Amino acid sequence: MKTKRRAAENESLKTALARKFRVPRGKRKLFVIEAAVEVASKAELEEVIDAISRVLCPVPPEVHHRCERRWMVMTHPAEKSEVKGWEPILNDH
């Protein structure tokens, strides 16, 4: 009995979340958003990635769902040539 009720509640939550984050149908475009981030450690990088992920999809990770808006976070260490390109921007702040 509890299992059926819990399953119904989870399904209701999924439906409500899907409705809230629905992306209108039609012509969709992909945009790439870049950020250069200085971090002191791999752990700090993971915290930044988690924070960005929560902004893109605020649904708690334990709720099984599929986002209607497709997204991903990609990271890579900056090469020296990339760092030089970002330095003028970083120095303005």
Secondary structure, DSSP 4 states (H G I P E B T S, - for coil): -HHHHHHHHHHHHHHHHHHHTPPPSS-------------SSHHHHHHHHHHHHHHH--S-TTS----SS-------PPPHHHHHHHHHHHHT-
